[in-house]
Amino acid sequence: MRHPLTAAAFAAAALLALSACSGSGSDDATTAGDGELALANADTLTVCTNPPFEPFEYEEDGQIVGLDMALTGEIAADLGVELRPLNTGFDAIESGAALNAQQCDIAASALTITDARKKNVDFSDAYFDADQGVLVASGSPVTDEADLEGLKIGVQQATTGATWVEEQGLEGVQFEDLGLQIQSLRNGQVDVVVNDVTVLEPYATGDLEVAFVVPTGEQYGFAVRKGNTALVDAANATLERIRQDGTYDELVAEYFGTGEPTAEPTD
């Protein structure tokens, strides 16, 4: 079930649990016992993320911004700490390696909650619903899944889109991030690109278009190190607060330009 405390009440309790420095991480790292909050760097919520993935995470004026940063910023504010985004390879996020190495406290990178990933990380409640999309050059004859047979399909490594392409027995060409995917489509290195439809839509102008959507019923969640229940509870408390006070809808409208279907809280 969702945590019954308000975000502010939980934040106050969590901050009281912050303890002394540990020699195993950075000089400012905090450690805590079971159920107590620990941060990789004192007074900072470090967030692993993988831009460009607009509107969830992208760079603007030298800073990483986006819906994920705004939402984790709310978590940081409730905890009374600063937010520090850290540009991290998606494979290190998805596998839990960056979290386990204490490079960051929480991962926010439009990360789909899956059973396979739950073996490596713990997830917050779901905060966004998503499907896969297929991006093509404008005027492409591709209109459905059957048309993908025999094509070179650009995918982002370690993503659910890459998994979907593999499961269909199609030819996937892996790229490190979304930006490289789009570049490869424009220069003819691949025939189509598969990724979350919400991040493909901003590119569907002029020379590119979304050919079709693959309904997958995916949901995004924030990831933390296995067993870090205090931070999961803090994230869930903030998600509950911002749903109730309207902040969530305001942020979605800001980054999407309109309201989007939102994920229901998960048990």
FENTA-V559928 format. One record per pair of residues at least 4 apart in sequence whose C-alpha atoms are under 8 Angstrom apart, sorted by the first residue. I is the first residue (numbers start at 1). J is the second residue. D is the distance in whole Angstrom. If there is no record, write none. Layout:
# FENTA-V559928
i=I j=J d=D
i=I j=J d=D
This chain:
# FENTA-V559928
i=1 j=266 d=7
i=1 j=267 d=5
i=2 j=125 d=8
i=2 j=236 d=7
i=2 j=237 d=8
i=2 j=240 d=8
i=2 j=265 d=7
i=2 j=266 d=8
i=2 j=267 d=6
i=3 j=233 d=6
i=3 j=236 d=7
i=3 j=237 d=6
i=4 j=237 d=8
i=5 j=9 d=6
i=5 j=10 d=6
i=5 j=237 d=7
i=6 j=10 d=6
i=6 j=237 d=6
i=6 j=238 d=8
i=6 j=240 d=8
i=6 j=241 d=7
i=7 j=11 d=6
i=7 j=78 d=6
i=7 j=234 d=7
i=7 j=237 d=4
i=7 j=238 d=5
i=7 j=240 d=8
i=7 j=241 d=6
i=8 j=12 d=6
i=8 j=78 d=6
i=8 j=79 d=8
i=9 j=13 d=6
i=10 j=14 d=6
i=10 j=234 d=6
i=10 j=237 d=7
i=11 j=15 d=6
i=11 j=78 d=6
i=11 j=79 d=5
i=11 j=80 d=7
i=11 j=234 d=7
i=12 j=16 d=6
i=12 j=79 d=7
i=13 j=17 d=7
i=14 j=18 d=7
i=14 j=36 d=7
i=14 j=37 d=6
i=14 j=79 d=7
i=14 j=230 d=7
i=14 j=234 d=8
i=15 j=37 d=7
i=15 j=79 d=7
i=15 j=80 d=8
i=17 j=32 d=7
i=17 j=36 d=5
i=17 j=37 d=6
i=17 j=38 d=8
i=18 j=30 d=7
i=18 j=31 d=7
i=18 j=32 d=7
i=18 j=36 d=7
i=18 j=37 d=6
i=18 j=38 d=6
i=18 j=39 d=8
i=19 j=30 d=6
i=19 j=31 d=6
i=19 j=32 d=6
i=19 j=38 d=8
i=20 j=30 d=6
i=20 j=31 d=7
i=21 j=27 d=7
i=21 j=28 d=6
i=21 j=29 d=5
i=21 j=30 d=5
i=21 j=31 d=7
i=22 j=26 d=8
i=22 j=27 d=7
i=22 j=28 d=8
i=22 j=29 d=6
i=22 j=30 d=6
i=22 j=31 d=6
i=23 j=27 d=7
i=23 j=29 d=8
i=25 j=29 d=6
i=25 j=40 d=7
i=25 j=102 d=7
i=26 j=40 d=7
i=26 j=41 d=7
i=27 j=41 d=8
i=28 j=40 d=7
i=28 j=41 d=5
i=28 j=42 d=5
i=29 j=38 d=8
i=29 j=39 d=6
i=29 j=40 d=5
i=29 j=41 d=4
i=29 j=42 d=6
i=30 j=38 d=5
i=30 j=39 d=5
i=30 j=40 d=6
i=30 j=41 d=7
i=30 j=42 d=6
i=31 j=37 d=8
i=31 j=38 d=5
i=31 j=39 d=7
i=32 j=36 d=5
i=32 j=37 d=6
i=32 j=38 d=5
i=35 j=228 d=7
i=35 j=229 d=6
i=35 j=230 d=5
i=36 j=229 d=8
i=36 j=230 d=6
i=37 j=228 d=8
i=37 j=230 d=5
i=37 j=231 d=6
i=39 j=43 d=8
i=39 j=44 d=7
i=39 j=45 d=7
i=39 j=46 d=8
i=39 j=105 d=6
i=40 j=44 d=8
i=40 j=45 d=8
i=40 j=46 d=7
i=40 j=102 d=6
i=40 j=103 d=7
i=40 j=104 d=6
i=40 j=105 d=6
i=41 j=45 d=7
i=41 j=46 d=8
i=43 j=80 d=8
i=43 j=81 d=5
i=43 j=82 d=6
i=44 j=76 d=8
i=44 j=81 d=5
i=44 j=82 d=5
i=44 j=83 d=6
i=44 j=84 d=7
i=45 j=76 d=6
i=45 j=81 d=6
i=45 j=82 d=6
i=45 j=83 d=5
i=45 j=84 d=6
i=45 j=104 d=8
i=45 j=105 d=6
i=45 j=106 d=8
i=46 j=83 d=6
i=46 j=84 d=5
i=46 j=85 d=6
i=46 j=86 d=7
i=46 j=103 d=8
i=46 j=104 d=5
i=46 j=105 d=5
i=46 j=106 d=7
i=47 j=72 d=8
i=47 j=83 d=7
i=47 j=84 d=6
i=47 j=85 d=5
i=47 j=86 d=6
i=47 j=104 d=6
i=47 j=105 d=6
i=47 j=106 d=5
i=47 j=107 d=5
i=47 j=108 d=6
i=48 j=85 d=6
i=48 j=86 d=5
i=48 j=87 d=6
i=48 j=88 d=6
i=48 j=93 d=7
i=48 j=98 d=8
i=48 j=103 d=8
i=48 j=104 d=6
i=48 j=105 d=8
i=48 j=106 d=6
i=48 j=107 d=5
i=48 j=108 d=6
i=48 j=109 d=7
i=49 j=57 d=7
i=49 j=85 d=7
i=49 j=86 d=6
i=49 j=87 d=5
i=49 j=88 d=6
i=49 j=89 d=8
i=49 j=90 d=7
i=49 j=93 d=7
i=49 j=107 d=6
i=49 j=108 d=5
i=49 j=109 d=5
i=50 j=57 d=7
i=50 j=87 d=5
i=50 j=88 d=5
i=50 j=89 d=6
i=50 j=90 d=6
i=50 j=109 d=6
i=50 j=177 d=8
i=51 j=57 d=5
i=51 j=58 d=5
i=51 j=59 d=7
i=51 j=64 d=8
i=51 j=87 d=7
i=51 j=109 d=8
i=51 j=177 d=8
i=51 j=178 d=8
i=52 j=57 d=6
i=52 j=58 d=5
i=52 j=59 d=7
i=52 j=177 d=7
i=52 j=178 d=6
i=52 j=179 d=6
i=53 j=57 d=5
i=53 j=58 d=6
i=53 j=109 d=8
i=53 j=178 d=6
i=53 j=179 d=8
i=53 j=199 d=6
i=54 j=58 d=5
i=54 j=66 d=7
i=54 j=199 d=6
i=54 j=202 d=8
i=55 j=66 d=5
i=55 j=67 d=6
i=55 j=199 d=7
i=55 j=255 d=6
i=55 j=256 d=7
i=56 j=65 d=8
i=56 j=66 d=5
i=56 j=67 d=5
i=56 j=68 d=5
i=56 j=69 d=7
i=56 j=109 d=7
i=56 j=110 d=7
i=56 j=199 d=8
i=56 j=255 d=8
i=57 j=64 d=6
i=57 j=65 d=6
i=57 j=66 d=4
i=57 j=67 d=7
i=57 j=68 d=6
i=57 j=69 d=7
i=57 j=109 d=7
i=58 j=64 d=5
i=58 j=65 d=6
i=58 j=66 d=6
i=59 j=63 d=5
i=59 j=64 d=4
i=59 j=65 d=6
i=60 j=64 d=6
i=60 j=65 d=7
i=64 j=69 d=8
i=64 j=85 d=7
i=65 j=69 d=6
i=65 j=70 d=7
i=66 j=70 d=6
i=66 j=255 d=7
i=67 j=71 d=6
i=67 j=251 d=7
i=67 j=252 d=7
i=67 j=255 d=6
i=68 j=72 d=6
i=68 j=108 d=6
i=68 j=109 d=7
i=68 j=110 d=7
i=69 j=73 d=6
i=69 j=85 d=7
i=69 j=108 d=7
i=70 j=74 d=6
i=70 j=251 d=7
i=71 j=75 d=7
i=71 j=248 d=8
i=71 j=251 d=8
i=72 j=76 d=6
i=72 j=83 d=8
i=72 j=108 d=7
i=72 j=235 d=8
i=73 j=77 d=6
i=73 j=82 d=8
i=73 j=83 d=6
i=74 j=78 d=6
i=74 j=238 d=7
i=75 j=79 d=6
i=75 j=234 d=7
i=75 j=235 d=6
i=75 j=238 d=6
i=76 j=80 d=6
i=76 j=81 d=5
i=76 j=82 d=6
i=76 j=83 d=6
i=77 j=81 d=6
i=77 j=82 d=7
i=78 j=238 d=7
i=79 j=234 d=8
i=86 j=104 d=8
i=88 j=92 d=7
i=88 j=93 d=7
i=88 j=98 d=8
i=89 j=93 d=7
i=89 j=176 d=8
i=90 j=94 d=6
i=90 j=109 d=8
i=90 j=157 d=8
i=90 j=158 d=7
i=90 j=176 d=8
i=90 j=177 d=8
i=91 j=95 d=6
i=91 j=157 d=7
i=91 j=158 d=6
i=92 j=96 d=6
i=92 j=97 d=5
i=92 j=98 d=5
i=93 j=97 d=6
i=93 j=98 d=6
i=93 j=99 d=7
i=93 j=107 d=6
i=94 j=111 d=7
i=94 j=117 d=7
i=94 j=158 d=7
i=94 j=159 d=8
i=95 j=117 d=7
i=95 j=120 d=6
i=95 j=121 d=8
i=96 j=100 d=6
i=96 j=120 d=6
i=96 j=121 d=6
i=96 j=224 d=8
i=96 j=225 d=7
i=97 j=101 d=6
i=98 j=102 d=6
i=98 j=103 d=5
i=98 j=104 d=7
i=99 j=103 d=6
i=99 j=104 d=6
i=99 j=105 d=6
i=99 j=106 d=7
i=99 j=107 d=8
i=99 j=224 d=7
i=99 j=225 d=5
i=100 j=225 d=6
i=105 j=224 d=6
i=105 j=225 d=7
i=106 j=222 d=7
i=106 j=223 d=6
i=106 j=224 d=5
i=106 j=225 d=8
i=107 j=222 d=6
i=107 j=223 d=5
i=107 j=224 d=6
i=108 j=221 d=8
i=108 j=222 d=5
i=108 j=223 d=7
i=109 j=222 d=8
i=110 j=220 d=6
i=110 j=221 d=7
i=111 j=220 d=5
i=111 j=221 d=6
i=111 j=222 d=7
i=111 j=223 d=8
i=112 j=160 d=7
i=112 j=218 d=6
i=112 j=219 d=5
i=112 j=220 d=4
i=112 j=221 d=6
i=113 j=117 d=7
i=113 j=118 d=7
i=113 j=123 d=7
i=113 j=126 d=8
i=113 j=218 d=7
i=113 j=219 d=6
i=113 j=220 d=6
i=113 j=221 d=6
i=114 j=118 d=6
i=115 j=119 d=7
i=116 j=120 d=8
i=117 j=121 d=6
i=118 j=122 d=6
i=118 j=123 d=7
i=120 j=225 d=8
i=120 j=226 d=7
i=121 j=223 d=6
i=121 j=224 d=6
i=121 j=225 d=5
i=121 j=226 d=5
i=122 j=223 d=6
i=122 j=224 d=5
i=122 j=225 d=6
i=122 j=226 d=5
i=122 j=227 d=7
i=122 j=228 d=8
i=122 j=232 d=8
i=123 j=221 d=6
i=123 j=222 d=6
i=123 j=223 d=5
i=123 j=224 d=6
i=123 j=232 d=7
i=124 j=221 d=5
i=124 j=222 d=5
i=124 j=223 d=6
i=124 j=232 d=5
i=124 j=233 d=8
i=124 j=235 d=6
i=124 j=236 d=6
i=125 j=221 d=6
i=125 j=222 d=8
i=125 j=236 d=6
i=125 j=239 d=8
i=125 j=265 d=5
i=125 j=266 d=5
i=125 j=267 d=7
i=126 j=219 d=6
i=126 j=220 d=5
i=126 j=221 d=5
i=126 j=222 d=8
i=126 j=263 d=6
i=126 j=264 d=7
i=126 j=265 d=6
i=126 j=266 d=6
i=127 j=219 d=7
i=127 j=220 d=6
i=127 j=221 d=6
i=127 j=239 d=8
i=127 j=262 d=7
i=127 j=263 d=5
i=127 j=264 d=7
i=127 j=265 d=7
i=128 j=219 d=6
i=128 j=220 d=5
i=128 j=221 d=8
i=128 j=261 d=7
i=128 j=262 d=5
i=128 j=263 d=5
i=129 j=217 d=7
i=129 j=218 d=6
i=129 j=219 d=5
i=129 j=220 d=7
i=129 j=261 d=7
i=129 j=262 d=6
i=129 j=263 d=5
i=130 j=196 d=7
i=130 j=197 d=7
i=130 j=198 d=7
i=130 j=216 d=7
i=130 j=217 d=6
i=130 j=218 d=5
i=130 j=219 d=6
i=130 j=220 d=7
i=131 j=196 d=6
i=131 j=197 d=6
i=131 j=198 d=8
i=131 j=213 d=7
i=131 j=214 d=6
i=131 j=215 d=5
i=131 j=216 d=5
i=131 j=217 d=6
i=131 j=218 d=6
i=132 j=161 d=6
i=132 j=194 d=7
i=132 j=195 d=5
i=132 j=196 d=4
i=132 j=197 d=5
i=132 j=213 d=6
i=132 j=214 d=5
i=132 j=215 d=6
i=132 j=216 d=7
i=133 j=194 d=6
i=133 j=195 d=6
i=133 j=196 d=6
i=133 j=197 d=4
i=133 j=198 d=8
i=133 j=200 d=7
i=133 j=210 d=7
i=133 j=211 d=8
i=133 j=212 d=6
i=133 j=213 d=4
i=133 j=214 d=6
i=134 j=192 d=7
i=134 j=193 d=6
i=134 j=194 d=5
i=134 j=195 d=7
i=134 j=197 d=7
i=134 j=210 d=6
i=134 j=211 d=6
i=134 j=212 d=6
i=134 j=213 d=6
i=134 j=214 d=8
i=135 j=192 d=6
i=135 j=193 d=5
i=135 j=194 d=6
i=135 j=200 d=7
i=135 j=204 d=8
i=135 j=208 d=7
i=135 j=209 d=6
i=135 j=210 d=4
i=135 j=211 d=6
i=135 j=212 d=8
i=136 j=140 d=6
i=136 j=142 d=8
i=136 j=185 d=7
i=136 j=191 d=7
i=136 j=192 d=5
i=136 j=193 d=7
i=136 j=208 d=6
i=136 j=209 d=6
i=136 j=210 d=6
i=136 j=211 d=6
i=137 j=185 d=8
i=137 j=186 d=8
i=137 j=192 d=8
i=137 j=207 d=6
i=137 j=208 d=4
i=137 j=209 d=6
i=138 j=206 d=7
i=138 j=207 d=5
i=138 j=208 d=5
i=138 j=209 d=5
i=141 j=147 d=8
i=142 j=147 d=5
i=142 j=148 d=7
i=142 j=211 d=6
i=143 j=147 d=7
i=143 j=211 d=5
i=143 j=212 d=6
i=144 j=148 d=7
i=144 j=211 d=7
i=144 j=212 d=6
i=145 j=149 d=8
i=148 j=153 d=8
i=148 j=170 d=7
i=149 j=170 d=6
i=150 j=170 d=7
i=150 j=171 d=7
i=151 j=170 d=8
i=151 j=171 d=7
i=151 j=190 d=8
i=151 j=191 d=6
i=151 j=192 d=8
i=152 j=171 d=6
i=152 j=172 d=6
i=152 j=173 d=7
i=152 j=190 d=5
i=152 j=191 d=5
i=152 j=192 d=7
i=153 j=165 d=8
i=153 j=170 d=8
i=153 j=171 d=6
i=153 j=172 d=5
i=153 j=173 d=6
i=153 j=190 d=6
i=153 j=191 d=6
i=153 j=192 d=5
i=153 j=193 d=5
i=153 j=194 d=7
i=154 j=172 d=6
i=154 j=173 d=5
i=154 j=174 d=6
i=154 j=175 d=7
i=154 j=181 d=6
i=154 j=184 d=7
i=154 j=185 d=7
i=154 j=190 d=6
i=154 j=191 d=8
i=154 j=192 d=6
i=154 j=193 d=4
i=154 j=194 d=6
i=155 j=159 d=8
i=155 j=161 d=6
i=155 j=162 d=5
i=155 j=172 d=6
i=155 j=173 d=6
i=155 j=174 d=5
i=155 j=175 d=6
i=155 j=181 d=7
i=155 j=193 d=6
i=155 j=194 d=6
i=155 j=195 d=7
i=156 j=161 d=7
i=156 j=162 d=6
i=156 j=174 d=6
i=156 j=175 d=5
i=156 j=176 d=6
i=156 j=177 d=6
i=156 j=178 d=6
i=156 j=181 d=7
i=156 j=194 d=8
i=156 j=195 d=7
i=157 j=162 d=6
i=157 j=174 d=5
i=157 j=175 d=6
i=157 j=176 d=6
i=157 j=177 d=7
i=158 j=162 d=7
i=158 j=163 d=8
i=159 j=163 d=7
i=160 j=164 d=6
i=160 j=195 d=8
i=161 j=165 d=6
i=161 j=194 d=6
i=161 j=195 d=5
i=161 j=196 d=7
i=162 j=166 d=6
i=162 j=172 d=7
i=162 j=174 d=8
i=162 j=194 d=8
i=162 j=195 d=8
i=163 j=167 d=6
i=164 j=168 d=6
i=165 j=169 d=7
i=165 j=170 d=5
i=165 j=171 d=7
i=165 j=172 d=6
i=165 j=194 d=8
i=166 j=170 d=6
i=166 j=171 d=7
i=166 j=172 d=7
i=173 j=190 d=8
i=175 j=180 d=6
i=175 j=181 d=6
i=176 j=180 d=7
i=177 j=181 d=7
i=178 j=182 d=6
i=178 j=195 d=8
i=179 j=183 d=6
i=180 j=184 d=6
i=181 j=185 d=6
i=181 j=193 d=7
i=182 j=186 d=6
i=182 j=193 d=7
i=183 j=187 d=6
i=184 j=188 d=6
i=184 j=189 d=5
i=184 j=190 d=6
i=185 j=189 d=6
i=185 j=190 d=5
i=185 j=191 d=6
i=185 j=192 d=6
i=185 j=193 d=7
i=195 j=199 d=7
i=195 j=200 d=7
i=196 j=200 d=7
i=197 j=201 d=6
i=197 j=210 d=8
i=197 j=213 d=7
i=198 j=202 d=8
i=199 j=203 d=8
i=200 j=204 d=7
i=200 j=210 d=7
i=201 j=209 d=8
i=201 j=210 d=7
i=203 j=208 d=7
i=203 j=209 d=7
i=204 j=208 d=5
i=204 j=209 d=4
i=204 j=210 d=6
i=205 j=209 d=6
i=219 j=263 d=7
i=222 j=235 d=8
i=224 j=228 d=7
i=224 j=231 d=7
i=224 j=232 d=7
i=228 j=232 d=7
i=229 j=233 d=6
i=230 j=234 d=6
i=231 j=235 d=6
i=232 j=236 d=6
i=233 j=237 d=6
i=234 j=238 d=6
i=235 j=239 d=6
i=236 j=240 d=6
i=237 j=241 d=6
i=238 j=242 d=6
i=239 j=243 d=6
i=239 j=248 d=8
i=240 j=244 d=6
i=241 j=245 d=6
i=242 j=246 d=6
i=242 j=247 d=5
i=242 j=248 d=5
i=243 j=247 d=6
i=243 j=248 d=5
i=243 j=249 d=7
i=246 j=250 d=6
i=247 j=251 d=6
i=248 j=252 d=6
i=249 j=253 d=6
i=249 j=259 d=7
i=250 j=254 d=6
i=251 j=255 d=6
i=252 j=256 d=6
i=252 j=257 d=8
i=252 j=258 d=7
i=252 j=259 d=6
i=252 j=260 d=7
i=253 j=257 d=5
i=253 j=258 d=4
i=253 j=259 d=5
i=253 j=260 d=8
i=254 j=258 d=7
i=256 j=260 d=8
